[in-house]
Amino acid sequence: MRLSLPMAAQAVAATVRAVSGKKKLIPSRAPLILTQAAVNKIKELMENRPDMIGLKIGVKTRGCNGLTYTLDYAKEKGKFDEEVVQDGVKVLIDSKAQLTLLGTEMDYSETKLASEFIFNNPNIKGTCGCGESFNV
């Protein structure tokens, strides 16, 4: 079945197709899921930076195992950045980091010795001993 709009409004067309019982649809995984602790910390960080739109996550080559995460404030969304909005906070994922972060949970932990964002990533094949670098 093809849906079409009147000529004056013909900006977009859509096609609807029935899926046969033989073909299974694969559910897509969320690019990033934030825990409540991560949401709260990002909100706290963003209160002090009203000129920024959110946090931006990237990856770069570093460490003994290959890749490490980078976190920066973001002033604007890049052309190919993935945008995750959850509970009022915005996190941008750099285009180079999108495949390595797919399905990852971002958490925040604070102890007497350290405070840090923790990425629980199902795509990681190995990490270094200190936990700062990884490979996929």
Secondary structure, DSSP 8 states (H G I E B T S, - for coil): -EE---GGGTT--EE-----TTS-------SEEE-HHHHHHHHHHHHT-TT--EEEEEEEE-SSSSEEEEEEEESS--TT-EEEEETTEEEEE-GGGHHHHTTEEEEEEE-SS-EEEEEE-TT--EE-TTSS-EE-
